[in-house]
Amino acid sequence: MGNNRPDSAEAPDQDGRSTLVRIARCAVDESALGQLHPNLWTRLPHDAEANHLAPLLDSLLRRCVQHVPEPAAATLRALMLRHAAWHRARTDALHEVLSTFERQTIDALVLKGAALAWMVYQAPALRPMADIDLMVPRPAAPRAQEALRRLGFRAERTARRFGHNMHHLPVAARVDGGMTINVEIHIDALSRDSLSSIGLSNLTEPPQSFVVDGTRHLTLGHVDMLRHLTHHLLTPSPDGCVRLIAIVDLLRYAGTFHDQIDWARIERDFPFVVNALGCIHHVVPLPAALRRFVSSSACPPPRGVGETMRPLRSIVRRGRRPRAIIRELFEPPDWWMHAYYNVPIGQSLTRTHLIRHPWRVARWLGLRVAGF
């Protein structure tokens, strides 16, 4: 992925990861997918599903003439049927939960995919999700979790060892028609690993409404939404690669609401978002309206484009050699360092490597030793 360049030729590729990047890019700029190498079809539906891109792949294939081997086509059809059923079940659950919260006067905002699916995609079923993420005021979180239990959701009553003061409560789950529905109650949209916070008590602007099957619900305003999506995109990833669906979310949102977003305020108060967009361009090219955020073309791409740091639990695991752990902890990919630490591409990372990143790693480890 580190060799992917936004202006590269559209030759058929045999690399599964670069094909997933092409799917993400086409989902952003609505261009044609182009012919895929026959060798890719053995794993492509499964890899797309693992990256939350299967519905987008199916949508792109419907718009072009391309032979799909029958085993892959059958797998994709089965995935789409499951996604359609899951989407209906999650939508019904979302209405039920939010109606219950409203009756109990619990303010709630819908976060991430459960809102974005209805706001920036041609059809909401194109945006899969693992959980329904809802944010409530900190004092109301226990009542919200108890309301979920009364609706048949099950959740741990005690926090995990490293979860005494996390930004969300334990996942609440129930089975509807054979499908597991997960609801996560947040008190902050951002993890404590971040130095920032987005909660109902410190929003930078009023929430905005969006429509789900004719019913209005609330989500973050534009500035807070962009902050949230950017932080979420750069969260350490278990496979060491940036989440492509998170890139699609961010760029589709920025493109859909471009004329309504206060970009001057974002550039002034949250340059982290603007710098991240410039870094993302080296993975998935930015829409024309956002190209002003790309650093000079004279700056070569940083090492490890599209590669991220992995979570601490993936790095510091039993059986690994200490040298390998230390190297991975303190030498993450340059692309991620530029984006995560708000260092424009072309500027030196020396201070970040020597001071900022070691301090941040020490903080992360300290939080876990303290049990959060």
BAVO-349124 format. One record per residue: residue number from 0; residue in three letters; x negated, y negated, z of N, C-alpha, C in turn. Coordinates in steps of 0.05 Angstrom, whole numbers, plus 5000, padded with zeros to 4 digits. Example, Ala and Ser with C-alpha at 12.3 -4.5 7.8 and 13.67 -1.06 7.14 Angstrom:
! residues 2
   num   residuo    n_X    n_Y    n_Z   ca_X   ca_Y   ca_Z    c_X    c_Y    c_Z
     0       ALA   4736   5114   5156   4754   5090   5156   4736   5066   5156
     1       SER   4743   5045   5142   4727   5021   5143   4742   4999   5157
! end
This chain:
! residues 372
   num   residuo    n_X    n_Y    n_Z   ca_X   ca_Y   ca_Z    c_X    c_Y    c_Z
     0       MET   4983   5024   5000   5000   5000   5000   4983   4975   5000
     1       GLY   4959   4977   5011   4941   4954   5012   4933   4944   4985
     2       ASN   4936   4960   4963   4929   4952   4937   4953   4940   4921
     3       ASN   4976   4940   4933   5000   4930   4919   4998   4900   4916
     4       ARG   5000   4890   4892   4999   4862   4886   5025   4853   4874
     5       PRO   5035   4829   4881   5061   4820   4871   5062   4818   4840
     6       ASP   5040   4813   4827   5040   4809   4798   5030   4833   4783
     7       SER   5030   4856   4796   5019   4880   4782   5038   4889   4760
     8       ALA   5028   4904   4741   5044   4913   4718   5064   4933   4727
     9       GLU   5086   4936   4712   5108   4954   4719   5103   4981   4707
    10       ALA   5080   4992   4710   5075   5019   4700   5087   5039   4719
    11       PRO   5097   5062   4709   5108   5083   4726   5086   5092   4746
    12       ASP   5092   5095   4771   5072   5103   4790   5079   5130   4802
    13       GLN   5059   5143   4813   5063   5169   4825   5059   5167   4855
    14       ASP   5058   5143   4866   5053   5139   4895   5080   5134   4908
    15       GLY   5088   5151   4927   5114   5148   4939   5117   5122   4954
    16       ARG   5097   5113   4968   5099   5088   4984   5103   5064   4965
    17       SER   5087   5063   4944   5090   5040   4925   5117   5040   4912
    18       THR   5129   5064   4908   5156   5065   4897   5176   5055   4916
    19       LEU   5173   5060   4941   5191   5049   4962   5189   5018   4962
    20       VAL   5164   5008   4958   5161   4979   4957   5175   4968   4932
    21       ARG   5174   4983   4910   5189   4974   4886   5219   4973   4891
    22       ILE   5229   4993   4905   5258   4993   4912   5265   4968   4929
    23       ALA   5248   4962   4949   5253   4939   4965   5252   4913   4949
    24       ARG   5232   4912   4931   5230   4888   4914   5254   4884   4897
    25       CYS   5263   4906   4884   5286   4904   4866   5311   4897   4882
    26       ALA   5313   4906   4907   5336   4899   4924   5336   4870   4931
    27       VAL   5312   4857   4931   5311   4828   4938   5316   4811   4913
    28       ASP   5303   4817   4890   5306   4800   4867   5327   4811   4847
    29       GLU   5339   4834   4853   5360   4846   4837   5350   4852   4808
    30       SER   5325   4859   4806   5313   4867   4780   5317   4897   4776
    31       ALA   5311   4906   4752   5314   4934   4745   5292   4950   4758
    32       LEU   5299   4974   4766   5279   4991   4780   5258   5001   4761
    33       GLY   5265   5007   4737   5245   5017   4718   5243   5048   4721
    34       GLN   5229   5060   4703   5226   5089   4703   5208   5099   4725
    35       LEU   5217   5120   4738   5201   5132   4760   5188   5158   4751
    36       HIS   5164   5163   4761   5150   5187   4752   5165   5212   4762
    37       PRO   5167   5232   4745   5182   5257   4752   5172   5270   4778
    38       ASN   5146   5267   4784   5135   5280   4808   5146   5268   4834
    39       LEU   5158   5244   4832   5167   5230   4856   5193   5242   4867
    40       TRP   5209   5255   4850   5236   5261   4857   5238   5283   4878
    41       THR   5217   5298   4882   5218   5319   4903   5223   5307   4930
    42       ARG   5210   5284   4936   5212   5273   4962   5226   5246   4964
    43       LEU   5230   5233   4941   5240   5205   4941   5266   5201   4957
    44       PRO   5287   5218   4953   5311   5213   4968   5306   5214   4998
    45       HIS   5290   5233   5007   5284   5236   5036   5268   5212   5046
    46       ASP   5247   5204   5031   5231   5182   5039   5247   5156   5039
    47       ALA   5264   5152   5020   5282   5128   5019   5300   5128   5043
    48       GLU   5311   5151   5050   5329   5153   5073   5314   5146   5099
    49       ALA   5289   5157   5102   5274   5152   5126   5267   5122   5129
    50       ASN   5267   5107   5107   5261   5079   5107   5287   5061   5105
    51       HIS   5310   5074   5108   5336   5060   5107   5340   5048   5079
    52       LEU   5329   5060   5058   5331   5049   5031   5348   5067   5013
    53       ALA   5358   5090   5023   5373   5108   5005   5397   5095   4992
    54       PRO   5414   5080   5006   5437   5068   4992   5428   5047   4971
    55       LEU   5406   5033   4976   5396   5014   4957   5385   5028   4932
    56       LEU   5371   5051   4937   5361   5067   4914   5385   5076   4897
    57       ASP   5406   5087   4910   5429   5096   4896   5442   5073   4879
    58       SER   5444   5050   4891   5455   5027   4877   5438   5019   4853
    59       LEU   5412   5019   4856   5394   5012   4834   5396   5033   4811
    60       LEU   5398   5058   4818   5400   5079   4798   5426   5077   4782
    61       ARG   5447   5068   4795   5473   5065   4781   5472   5043   4760
    62       ARG   5453   5025   4763   5451   5002   4744   5431   5007   4722
    63       CYS   5419   5030   4720   5399   5035   4699   5403   5063   4688
    64       VAL   5392   5068   4664   5393   5094   4652   5368   5109   4659
    65       GLN   5370   5128   4677   5347   5143   4686   5355   5171   4692
    66       HIS   5339   5190   4683   5345   5218   4689   5336   5224   4718
    67       VAL   5354   5234   4733   5348   5243   4761   5352   5273   4762
    68       PRO   5331   5288   4769   5334   5317   4771   5358   5324   4789
    69       GLU   5372   5345   4782   5396   5352   4797   5392   5357   4827
    70       PRO   5371   5370   4836   5367   5373   4865   5365   5346   4879
    71       ALA   5351   5327   4867   5348   5300   4879   5375   5285   4877
    72       ALA   5389   5288   4855   5415   5275   4852   5435   5286   4873
    73       ALA   5435   5312   4877   5453   5324   4897   5446   5314   4925
    74       THR   5420   5312   4931   5412   5302   4958   5421   5273   4961
    75       LEU   5418   5257   4941   5426   5229   4943   5456   5227   4946
    76       ARG   5471   5243   4931   5501   5242   4934   5509   5250   4962
    77       ALA   5496   5270   4973   5503   5278   5001   5497   5256   5021
    78       LEU   5474   5243   5017   5466   5221   5034   5487   5198   5032
    79       MET   5496   5192   5008   5515   5170   5005   5542   5176   5018
    80       LEU   5551   5201   5016   5576   5209   5029   5573   5206   5059
    81       ARG   5550   5214   5070   5546   5212   5098   5545   5183   5107
    82       HIS   5531   5166   5091   5529   5138   5098   5557   5124   5097
    83       ALA   5573   5132   5077   5600   5120   5076   5616   5127   5100
    84       ALA   5615   5152   5109   5630   5161   5133   5619   5147   5158
    85       TRP   5593   5146   5160   5580   5133   5183   5587   5103   5184
    86       HIS   5588   5091   5161   5594   5062   5160   5623   5057   5170
    87       ARG   5642   5074   5161   5669   5071   5170   5671   5074   5201
    88       ALA   5657   5095   5211   5658   5100   5240   5646   5078   5256
    89       ARG   5623   5067   5246   5610   5045   5261   5627   5020   5260
    90       THR   5639   5015   5237   5656   4991   5235   5679   4992   5255
    91       ASP   5692   5016   5256   5715   5019   5275   5705   5016   5304
    92       ALA   5682   5027   5310   5671   5025   5337   5664   4996   5343
    93       LEU   5652   4982   5324   5645   4954   5329   5670   4937   5336
    94       HIS   5691   4940   5320   5716   4926   5327   5726   4933   5355
    95       GLU   5726   4959   5361   5736   4968   5387   5720   4956   5410
    96       VAL   5694   4958   5408   5677   4948   5429   5680   4917   5432
    97       LEU   5679   4902   5410   5681   4873   5413   5709   4865   5422
    98       SER   5729   4879   5415   5756   4873   5425   5757   4877   5455
    99       THR   5745   4898   5464   5744   4904   5493   5728   4882   5508
   100       PHE   5705   4874   5497   5690   4853   5509   5706   4827   5510
   101       GLU   5721   4821   5489   5736   4796   5488   5758   4796   5510
   102       ARG   5771   4819   5514   5791   4821   5535   5779   4818   5563
   103       GLN   5754   4826   5565   5740   4823   5591   5723   4798   5593
   104       THR   5727   4780   5574   5713   4754   5573   5683   4757   5575
   105       ILE   5673   4776   5559   5644   4780   5557   5636   4769   5530
   106       ASP   5620   4748   5530   5611   4736   5504   5591   4756   5492
   107       ALA   5592   4759   5465   5574   4778   5452   5567   4768   5424
   108       LEU   5542   4771   5416   5533   4766   5389   5525   4792   5376
   109       VAL   5531   4796   5351   5523   4819   5336   5496   4814   5324
   110       LEU   5477   4833   5328   5450   4829   5318   5443   4848   5295
   111       LYS   5423   4841   5280   5410   4857   5260   5430   4869   5240
   112       GLY   5427   4895   5234   5441   4907   5212   5472   4905   5213
   113       ALA   5483   4907   5238   5512   4906   5241   5523   4880   5231
   114       ALA   5507   4858   5232   5516   4833   5221   5507   4829   5192
   115       LEU   5482   4835   5187   5470   4830   5160   5484   4846   5139
   116       ALA   5494   4870   5145   5508   4887   5125   5531   4872   5113
   117       TRP   5544   4855   5128   5568   4840   5119   5561   4813   5108
   118       MET   5536   4804   5113   5529   4776   5106   5512   4773   5081
   119       VAL   5495   4793   5076   5475   4788   5054   5473   4812   5035
   120       TYR   5490   4832   5037   5489   4854   5018   5515   4854   5002
   121       GLN   5512   4864   4977   5536   4865   4959   5558   4882   4971
   122       ALA   5551   4903   4985   5570   4920   4999   5558   4927   5026
   123       PRO   5573   4927   5048   5561   4931   5074   5549   4959   5077
   124       ALA   5559   4979   5063   5548   5006   5065   5520   5008   5054
   125       LEU   5510   4987   5040   5483   4988   5029   5462   4984   5051
   126       ARG   5471   4975   5075   5452   4970   5097   5457   4990   5120
   127       PRO   5441   5013   5119   5444   5032   5141   5433   5020   5167
   128       MET   5440   5033   5189   5429   5024   5215   5430   5048   5234
   129       ALA   5412   5047   5253   5411   5069   5273   5429   5062   5297
   130       ASP   5431   5037   5304   5446   5028   5327   5464   5004   5320
   131       ILE   5484   5000   5336   5499   4974   5336   5487   4958   5358
   132       ASP   5473   4936   5351   5460   4919   5371   5477   4895   5378
   133       LEU   5483   4892   5403   5499   4870   5413   5484   4855   5435
   134       MET   5485   4829   5434   5472   4813   5455   5493   4799   5473
   135       VAL   5490   4802   5499   5508   4790   5518   5492   4774   5538
   136       PRO   5505   4756   5554   5490   4741   5575   5479   4761   5595
   137       ARG   5456   4755   5606   5443   4773   5625   5462   4781   5648
   138       PRO   5476   4762   5660   5494   4770   5683   5516   4789   5674
   139       ALA   5524   4788   5649   5546   4805   5639   5538   4832   5630
   140       ALA   5512   4837   5628   5502   4863   5616   5513   4887   5631
   141       PRO   5512   4888   5658   5523   4912   5672   5553   4916   5666
   142       ARG   5568   4895   5664   5597   4898   5658   5601   4908   5630
   143       ALA   5584   4898   5611   5586   4907   5583   5579   4937   5581
   144       GLN   5559   4946   5596   5552   4974   5595   5574   4991   5607
   145       GLU   5586   4982   5629   5607   4997   5641   5632   4998   5623
   146       ALA   5637   4976   5608   5659   4976   5589   5654   4997   5567
   147       LEU   5629   5001   5559   5623   5022   5539   5628   5049   5551
   148       ARG   5622   5054   5576   5627   5080   5588   5657   5086   5588
   149       ARG   5673   5065   5594   5702   5070   5594   5713   5075   5566
   150       LEU   5698   5068   5546   5706   5074   5518   5695   5101   5509
   151       GLY   5683   5116   5527   5673   5142   5520   5644   5144   5513
   152       PHE   5629   5122   5515   5601   5122   5510   5586   5132   5534
   153       ARG   5565   5147   5530   5548   5157   5552   5521   5143   5551
   154       ALA   5511   5135   5574   5485   5122   5576   5472   5128   5603
   155       GLU   5446   5128   5603   5432   5132   5628   5439   5110   5648
   156       ARG   5443   5118   5673   5449   5097   5693   5425   5086   5706
   157       THR   5402   5099   5703   5377   5089   5714   5358   5083   5691
   158       ALA   5343   5062   5695   5324   5054   5674   5301   5074   5671
   159       ARG   5290   5077   5647   5267   5094   5644   5243   5084   5660
   160       ARG   5223   5100   5662   5199   5093   5678   5188   5066   5669
   161       PHE   5186   5062   5642   5176   5036   5632   5199   5020   5621
   162       GLY   5221   5016   5637   5243   5002   5626   5259   4987   5648
   163       HIS   5246   4979   5669   5260   4966   5691   5270   4938   5684
   164       ASN   5256   4926   5666   5263   4898   5659   5261   4894   5629
   165       MET   5272   4913   5614   5270   4911   5585   5290   4891   5573
   166       HIS   5287   4886   5547   5305   4866   5534   5331   4879   5527
   167       HIS   5334   4905   5530   5360   4917   5525   5365   4940   5546
   168       LEU   5390   4947   5550   5397   4968   5568   5394   4995   5553
   169       PRO   5395   5018   5568   5394   5044   5555   5415   5047   5534
   170       VAL   5408   5060   5512   5427   5064   5490   5452   5079   5500
   171       ALA   5476   5069   5492   5501   5083   5498   5510   5097   5473
   172       ALA   5518   5123   5475   5525   5139   5451   5550   5154   5456
   173       ARG   5565   5158   5434   5588   5176   5434   5590   5188   5406
   174       VAL   5606   5209   5404   5609   5223   5378   5637   5217   5368
   175       ASP   5639   5205   5344   5665   5200   5332   5666   5216   5306
   176       GLY   5684   5235   5305   5687   5251   5281   5662   5266   5272
   177       GLY   5647   5275   5291   5622   5289   5285   5598   5271   5281
   178       MET   5602   5245   5282   5580   5226   5278   5573   5211   5304
   179       THR   5547   5210   5310   5539   5197   5334   5538   5167   5330
   180       ILE   5551   5152   5347   5551   5123   5346   5535   5112   5370
   181       ASN   5514   5098   5365   5497   5086   5386   5502   5056   5388
   182       VAL   5505   5047   5412   5508   5018   5418   5486   5010   5438
   183       GLU   5473   4989   5431   5451   4979   5448   5458   4951   5458
   184       ILE   5460   4947   5484   5466   4921   5496   5440   4906   5501
   185       HIS   5437   4884   5488   5413   4867   5491   5419   4844   5510
   186       ILE   5399   4837   5525   5400   4811   5540   5381   4791   5527
   187       ASP   5364   4801   5510   5345   4785   5494   5342   4798   5467
   188       ALA   5341   4783   5446   5338   4794   5419   5309   4803   5414
   189       LEU   5290   4793   5431   5262   4799   5427   5251   4816   5450
   190       SER   5233   4834   5444   5220   4850   5464   5203   4833   5482
   191       ARG   5198   4843   5506   5180   4829   5525   5151   4829   5515
   192       ASP   5145   4847   5496   5118   4846   5484   5113   4819   5470
   193       SER   5135   4807   5461   5132   4780   5448   5130   4759   5470
   194       LEU   5117   4737   5462   5116   4714   5480   5140   4696   5478
   195       SER   5158   4702   5459   5182   4686   5454   5206   4700   5466
   196       SER   5228   4686   5466   5253   4697   5476   5277   4685   5460
   197       ILE   5296   4702   5454   5321   4693   5442   5344   4706   5457
   198       GLY   5355   4691   5475   5378   4700   5491   5401   4680   5489
   199       LEU   5424   4688   5499   5447   4670   5498   5443   4644   5513
   200       SER   5424   4645   5532   5420   4621   5548   5399   4602   5536
   201       ASN   5386   4610   5515   5365   4593   5503   5365   4592   5473
   202       LEU   5389   4595   5461   5391   4593   5432   5384   4565   5423
   203       THR   5371   4563   5400   5363   4537   5390   5386   4523   5374
   204       GLU   5407   4537   5369   5430   4526   5354   5455   4543   5360
   205       PRO   5479   4533   5355   5503   4549   5361   5504   4574   5344
   206       PRO   5517   4595   5354   5521   4619   5338   5538   4613   5313
   207       GLN   5536   4630   5293   5552   4627   5269   5571   4651   5267
   208       SER   5593   4648   5254   5612   4670   5251   5608   4684   5224
   209       PHE   5617   4709   5223   5617   4724   5198   5641   4742   5199
   210       VAL   5649   4753   5176   5674   4768   5174   5668   4797   5170
   211       VAL   5681   4814   5186   5680   4843   5183   5709   4853   5178
   212       ASP   5715   4861   5154   5741   4871   5148   5763   4852   5157
   213       GLY   5759   4826   5152   5779   4806   5158   5779   4796   5187
   214       THR   5761   4806   5203   5759   4797   5231   5733   4782   5235
   215       ARG   5734   4759   5248   5711   4743   5252   5696   4751   5278
   216       HIS   5670   4754   5275   5653   4759   5298   5630   4739   5297
   217       LEU   5614   4738   5318   5592   4719   5320   5565   4732   5318
   218       THR   5546   4718   5307   5518   4726   5306   5500   4702   5310
   219       LEU   5474   4705   5308   5455   4683   5312   5458   4662   5290
   220       GLY   5452   4637   5297   5451   4616   5277   5427   4621   5259
   221       HIS   5425   4605   5238   5404   4610   5217   5376   4609   5228
   222       VAL   5369   4589   5244   5341   4587   5254   5335   4611   5272
   223       ASP   5352   4617   5291   5347   4639   5309   5348   4666   5294
   224       MET   5365   4668   5274   5365   4693   5258   5339   4697   5244
   225       LEU   5328   4676   5232   5302   4679   5218   5280   4686   5238
   226       ARG   5280   4673   5261   5261   4680   5282   5263   4709   5290
   227       HIS   5287   4718   5294   5292   4746   5303   5283   4766   5281
   228       LEU   5291   4761   5256   5284   4779   5235   5254   4781   5230
   229       THR   5240   4758   5233   5211   4758   5229   5197   4773   5251
   230       HIS   5204   4768   5276   5192   4783   5298   5198   4813   5295
   231       HIS   5222   4820   5289   5229   4848   5286   5213   4862   5264
   232       LEU   5209   4848   5242   5194   4859   5219   5165   4865   5227
   233       LEU   5153   4849   5244   5125   4852   5251   5120   4868   5276
   234       THR   5142   4879   5288   5138   4897   5311   5122   4921   5303
   235       PRO   5102   4930   5319   5087   4953   5312   5104   4976   5303
   236       SER   5095   4990   5282   5111   5011   5269   5098   5038   5272
   237       PRO   5113   5059   5279   5101   5085   5284   5084   5096   5262
   238       ASP   5092   5091   5237   5076   5101   5214   5055   5082   5204
   239       GLY   5052   5059   5218   5031   5040   5211   5037   5025   5185
   240       CYS   5062   5025   5177   5070   5010   5153   5093   4991   5160
   241       VAL   5094   4968   5147   5115   4949   5152   5142   4961   5145
   242       ARG   5163   4955   5160   5189   4965   5154   5201   4951   5129
   243       LEU   5204   4966   5108   5213   4954   5083   5241   4943   5084
   244       ILE   5259   4957   5099   5286   4947   5101   5286   4921   5116
   245       ALA   5267   4917   5134   5265   4892   5149   5257   4869   5130
   246       ILE   5240   4875   5111   5232   4855   5091   5256   4848   5074
   247       VAL   5271   4868   5065   5295   4863   5049   5315   4846   5065
   248       ASP   5319   4853   5090   5337   4837   5107   5329   4807   5108
   249       LEU   5303   4803   5114   5293   4775   5117   5295   4759   5091
   250       LEU   5286   4771   5069   5286   4757   5044   5314   4753   5032
   251       ARG   5331   4773   5035   5359   4769   5026   5372   4747   5043
   252       TYR   5367   4747   5069   5380   4727   5085   5370   4699   5078
   253       ALA   5343   4696   5076   5332   4670   5069   5342   4661   5041
   254       GLY   5345   4679   5023   5355   4672   4996   5385   4665   4996
   255       THR   5401   4681   5010   5430   4677   5011   5437   4650   5024
   256       PHE   5423   4643   5045   5430   4619   5061   5409   4597   5057
   257       HIS   5393   4598   5036   5372   4579   5033   5381   4550   5036
   258       ASP   5402   4543   5023   5411   4515   5022   5424   4506   5049
   259       GLN   5430   4525   5066   5442   4518   5092   5421   4518   5115
   260       ILE   5398   4529   5110   5377   4532   5130   5362   4506   5133
   261       ASP   5357   4498   5157   5341   4474   5163   5311   4481   5161
   262       TRP   5301   4482   5136   5273   4491   5132   5253   4471   5144
   263       ALA   5260   4446   5144   5241   4426   5156   5238   4432   5185
   264       ARG   5259   4439   5199   5257   4445   5227   5241   4471   5232
   265       ILE   5245   4491   5215   5230   4515   5218   5200   4511   5213
   266       GLU   5193   4495   5193   5165   4489   5188   5153   4473   5211
   267       ARG   5169   4456   5224   5159   4440   5246   5157   4456   5272
   268       ASP   5179   4470   5279   5181   4482   5305   5174   4512   5306
   269       PHE   5177   4526   5283   5172   4555   5282   5155   4562   5258
   270       PRO   5131   4551   5256   5113   4557   5233   5107   4587   5230
   271       PHE   5110   4602   5252   5106   4631   5251   5123   4644   5229
   272       VAL   5148   4634   5226   5166   4645   5206   5155   4639   5178
   273       VAL   5146   4615   5174   5137   4606   5147   5111   4621   5140
   274       ASN   5093   4624   5159   5068   4638   5154   5074   4668   5147
   275       ALA   5093   4680   5162   5099   4708   5157   5110   4711   5129
   276       LEU   5126   4692   5119   5137   4693   5092   5114   4694   5072
   277       GLY   5094   4677   5077   5071   4676   5059   5056   4703   5058
   278       CYS   5055   4716   5081   5042   4742   5083   5059   4764   5069
   279       ILE   5085   4762   5073   5103   4782   5061   5101   4781   5030
   280       HIS   5095   4758   5019   5094   4755   4990   5074   4775   4978
   281       HIS   5054   4783   4993   5034   4802   4982   5045   4831   4983
   282       VAL   5068   4835   4996   5081   4861   4996   5104   4861   4976
   283       VAL   5123   4843   4981   5146   4839   4963   5146   4810   4955
   284       PRO   5144   4803   4930   5143   4775   4922   5167   4759   4932
   285       LEU   5162   4735   4942   5184   4718   4951   5201   4708   4928
   286       PRO   5227   4704   4934   5244   4691   4914   5233   4664   4907
   287       ALA   5240   4654   4883   5229   4628   4873   5233   4606   4893
   288       ALA   5256   4605   4907   5261   4583   4925   5243   4583   4949
   289       LEU   5229   4605   4955   5211   4607   4978   5182   4607   4970
   290       ARG   5176   4605   4945   5148   4607   4936   5130   4585   4947
   291       ARG   5142   4563   4956   5125   4542   4967   5111   4550   4993
   292       PHE   5120   4573   5005   5107   4582   5029   5084   4601   5025
   293       VAL   5078   4606   4999   5056   4624   4993   5030   4609   4994
   294       SER   5009   4620   5007   4984   4607   5008   4971   4605   4981
   295       SER   4950   4590   4978   4937   4585   4953   4931   4611   4939
   296       SER   4935   4612   4912   4929   4636   4896   4899   4642   4896
   297       ALA   4883   4622   4905   4854   4626   4906   4846   4644   4929
   298       CYS   4864   4648   4948   4858   4665   4972   4864   4694   4965
   299       PRO   4845   4711   4966   4850   4740   4960   4867   4752   4982
   300       PRO   4882   4773   4976   4899   4786   4996   4882   4797   5019
   301       PRO   4891   4796   5043   4875   4807   5065   4874   4837   5064
   302       ARG   4857   4848   5080   4854   4877   5082   4880   4889   5094
   303       GLY   4889   4911   5082   4911   4926   5093   4938   4913   5089
   304       VAL   4943   4903   5065   4969   4890   5059   4991   4910   5064
   305       GLY   5011   4902   5080   5034   4918   5086   5030   4938   5108
   306       GLU   5006   4938   5120   5000   4957   5142   5002   4942   5168
   307       THR   5012   4956   5189   5017   4944   5215   5001   4959   5236
   308       MET   5001   4947   5260   4991   4961   5283   5013   4982   5291
   309       ARG   5004   5004   5303   5023   5023   5313   5030   5018   5342
   310       PRO   5052   5028   5352   5059   5023   5381   5037   5035   5399
   311       LEU   5035   5024   5423   5015   5034   5442   5018   5064   5447
   312       ARG   5043   5073   5450   5047   5102   5456   5037   5120   5434
   313       SER   5036   5109   5409   5025   5125   5387   4995   5124   5386
   314       ILE   4983   5103   5396   4954   5100   5396   4941   5113   5420
   315       VAL   4952   5107   5444   4940   5117   5469   4955   5143   5476
   316       ARG   4949   5164   5463   4962   5189   5469   4941   5210   5478
   317       ARG   4950   5228   5493   4932   5249   5505   4918   5265   5483
   318       GLY   4893   5270   5486   4878   5286   5467   4862   5270   5446
   319       ARG   4868   5244   5444   4852   5228   5425   4825   5220   5437
   320       ARG   4806   5217   5420   4779   5208   5429   4781   5179   5437
   321       PRO   4768   5171   5459   4768   5143   5468   4759   5124   5447
   322       ARG   4739   5132   5431   4729   5114   5410   4751   5108   5389
   323       ALA   4766   5129   5382   4787   5125   5362   4809   5107   5373
   324       ILE   4815   5110   5399   4836   5094   5412   4828   5065   5412
   325       ILE   4803   5059   5421   4793   5032   5423   4792   5019   5395
   326       ARG   4783   5034   5376   4781   5023   5349   4808   5015   5338
   327       GLU   4828   5032   5342   4855   5026   5332   4868   5004   5347
   328       LEU   4863   5003   5374   4874   4981   5390   4864   4954   5382
   329       PHE   4838   4952   5377   4825   4926   5374   4817   4919   5345
   330       GLU   4823   4937   5326   4818   4931   5298   4842   4937   5281
   331       PRO   4865   4924   5287   4888   4929   5270   4884   4917   5242
   332       PRO   4902   4923   5223   4899   4913   5196   4899   4882   5195
   333       ASP   4882   4871   5178   4881   4841   5176   4907   4829   5168
   334       TRP   4922   4842   5149   4947   4831   5140   4966   4827   5164
   335       TRP   4968   4847   5181   4986   4845   5204   4976   4823   5223
   336       MET   4949   4821   5227   4938   4801   5245   4945   4773   5235
   337       HIS   4943   4768   5209   4950   4742   5198   4979   4736   5204
   338       ALA   4997   4755   5199   5026   4750   5202   5033   4748   5232
   339       TYR   5024   4767   5248   5033   4769   5276   5022   4745   5292
   340       TYR   4998   4736   5287   4986   4715   5303   4988   4688   5289
   341       ASN   5003   4686   5268   5008   4660   5255   4981   4647   5246
   342       VAL   4965   4663   5232   4940   4654   5221   4943   4654   5190
   343       PRO   4944   4632   5177   4948   4632   5148   4926   4648   5134
   344       ILE   4935   4662   5113   4916   4677   5097   4895   4658   5085
   345       GLY   4870   4665   5087   4848   4648   5079   4833   4636   5102
   346       GLN   4847   4635   5126   4833   4626   5150   4820   4649   5165
   347       SER   4800   4643   5180   4785   4664   5194   4801   4676   5217
   348       LEU   4797   4702   5220   4810   4717   5242   4791   4721   5266
   349       THR   4768   4709   5265   4748   4715   5285   4758   4709   5314
   350       ARG   4769   4686   5318   4780   4679   5345   4802   4698   5353
   351       THR   4819   4706   5333   4841   4724   5339   4830   4751   5348
   352       HIS   4809   4761   5333   4798   4787   5340   4784   4786   5367
   353       LEU   4770   4764   5373   4754   4763   5398   4769   4755   5423
   354       ILE   4790   4739   5419   4804   4728   5443   4834   4734   5443
   355       ARG   4848   4725   5423   4877   4727   5424   4887   4756   5424
   356       HIS   4876   4772   5407   4887   4800   5406   4879   4816   5431
   357       PRO   4854   4815   5440   4847   4830   5465   4865   4821   5488
   358       TRP   4870   4794   5490   4887   4785   5512   4915   4796   5509
   359       ARG   4925   4797   5484   4952   4808   5480   4953   4838   5487
   360       VAL   4933   4853   5479   4932   4881   5485   4932   4885   5515
   361       ALA   4916   4869   5529   4915   4871   5559   4942   4865   5571
   362       ARG   4956   4846   5560   4983   4839   5570   5002   4862   5565
   363       TRP   5002   4874   5541   5019   4897   5535   5014   4920   5555
   364       LEU   4988   4926   5559   4981   4948   5577   4990   4941   5606
   365       GLY   4987   4916   5614   4995   4907   5640   5025   4910   5645
   366       LEU   5040   4903   5624   5069   4906   5627   5077   4935   5631
   367       ARG   5063   4953   5617   5070   4981   5620   5061   4992   5646
   368       VAL   5038   4984   5656   5029   4993   5682   5048   4984   5704
   369       ALA   5059   4960   5700   5078   4949   5720   5106   4960   5716
   370       GLY   5110   4978   5695   5136   4989   5690   5155   4968   5678
   371       PHE   5145   4948   5665   5161   4926   5654   5176   4912   5676
! end
